[in-house]
Amino acid sequence: MGEDCVTADGIYGPRTKRAVQAFLRQHSPEAARADGDAAKMPAQAAAILRELHVNKLEEKALKQRMQNDPEPVADQDVRLLQLGLIQVLGNKYNIVADGVYGPRTREAIEDFQETFGMPADGDVSHQLKVVLSVLRTTMPLA
């Protein structure tokens, strides 16, 4: 085995610590720099892994619903997305935060993606969620 290989043996040894540090540097540079506490690092890495996994599952589920169901998708996640788009873009697209992923929501998403240098495909990607979240937290409420 190579130097970077770790074994799932339940021991938080030097190899595991290096692997966790490398993971944190890649996925959360702030956490890797700000926290030298070895006891907290596995929890931070686990939280990031969990978030990445949940985001991938959400993206996959939404894509499947959009592909398999010609009817608009309605749910709480879409409603939150619409609220974010309204806050960032204004009501230029006459979006109603009703949880329905319809043509106006898709058009607003495509414009948002184009504005922020993403592929304008209307898909709700992790990148779109992150950029929208950052913008929402830095903008005053309407």
C-alpha positions in Angstrom: 0.0 0.0 0.0 1.1 3.6 -0.7 1.9 6.1 1.9 -1.5 7.9 1.4 -3.6 4.8 1.9 -5.7 4.5 5.0 -7.3 1.5 6.5 -10.8 1.6 8.1 -9.5 0.2 11.4 -11.1 2.7 13.8 -7.8 4.3 14.7 -7.2 8.0 14.1 -3.5 7.7 13.4 -1.1 9.9 11.4 -2.2 8.6 8.0 -5.8 9.2 8.8 -5.0 12.7 10.1 -3.1 13.5 6.9 -6.0 12.3 4.8 -8.5 14.3 6.8 -6.3 17.4 6.5 -5.9 16.9 2.8 -9.7 16.5 2.4 -10.4 19.6 4.5 -7.8 21.7 2.4 -9.6 20.6 -0.7 -13.2 21.1 0.4 -13.0 23.7 3.2 -9.7 25.6 3.2 -11.0 27.9 5.9 -11.7 25.0 8.3 -8.3 23.4 7.5 -6.5 26.7 8.3 -8.5 28.0 11.2 -8.7 24.8 13.2 -5.6 22.8 14.3 -7.6 20.8 16.8 -7.2 17.2 15.7 -10.3 16.1 17.6 -12.6 18.5 15.6 -11.1 17.7 12.2 -12.9 14.3 11.7 -16.2 15.9 12.6 -15.6 18.8 10.2 -14.7 16.4 7.4 -17.7 14.2 8.2 -20.0 17.2 8.0 -18.6 18.3 4.7 -18.8 14.8 3.3 -22.4 14.5 4.5 -23.3 17.9 2.9 -21.6 16.9 -0.4 -23.5 13.6 -0.4 -26.9 15.2 0.4 -26.4 17.9 -2.3 -25.5 15.2 -4.9 -28.7 13.3 -3.9 -30.8 16.4 -4.1 -29.4 17.3 -7.5 -30.0 13.8 -8.8 -33.5 13.6 -7.5 -34.4 17.0 -9.0 -32.9 16.1 -12.3 -34.9 12.8 -12.4 -38.1 14.6 -11.5 -37.5 17.2 -14.2 -36.7 14.6 -16.9 -39.4 12.0 -16.0 -42.2 14.3 -15.1 -43.5 16.7 -17.8 -45.6 18.4 -15.1 -43.9 21.2 -13.1 -42.1 20.0 -9.9 -43.6 21.5 -6.7 -41.9 21.3 -3.3 -40.3 23.3 -0.5 -36.8 23.2 -2.0 -38.1 24.8 -5.2 -39.9 27.4 -3.2 -36.7 28.3 -1.3 -34.8 28.5 -4.6 -37.5 30.9 -6.0 -37.2 33.1 -2.9 -33.5 33.3 -3.4 -33.9 34.1 -7.1 -36.4 36.9 -6.3 -34.1 38.3 -3.6 -31.1 38.3 -6.0 -32.7 39.1 -9.4 -35.7 41.0 -8.2 -39.1 40.1 -9.7 -37.9 40.6 -13.3 -39.3 37.2 -14.2 -42.6 37.5 -12.3 -41.6 34.4 -10.3 -44.1 33.4 -7.6 -42.5 31.5 -4.7 -45.1 28.7 -5.0 -42.7 25.7 -5.2 -43.5 25.0 -8.8 -40.5 24.6 -11.1 -42.1 26.0 -14.2 -40.9 28.0 -17.3 -40.5 31.3 -15.4 -38.4 29.7 -12.7 -36.3 27.9 -15.4 -35.8 31.2 -17.3 -34.7 33.0 -14.2 -32.3 30.1 -13.3 -30.8 30.2 -16.8 -30.3 34.0 -16.6 -28.7 33.6 -13.2 -26.4 30.9 -14.5 -25.4 33.0 -17.5 -24.8 36.1 -15.3 -22.5 34.2 -13.0 -20.5 32.3 -15.6 -22.2 28.9 -15.2 -23.6 26.7 -18.1 -27.1 28.2 -18.7 -28.9 24.9 -18.7 -31.6 25.5 -16.1 -30.3 22.7 -13.9 -30.1 23.3 -10.1 -26.5 22.5 -9.6 -24.4 22.6 -6.4 -22.5 25.6 -7.8 -25.8 27.5 -8.4 -26.9 26.8 -4.8 -23.6 28.0 -3.4 -23.5 31.2 -5.4 -27.1 32.0 -4.7 -26.6 31.3 -1.0 -23.6 33.5 -0.8 -25.4 36.3 -2.6 -28.5 36.0 -0.4 -26.4 36.2 2.8 -24.6 39.4 1.5 -27.7 41.2 0.2 -30.3 43.0 2.3 -33.8 41.6 2.3 -36.2 43.2 -0.1 
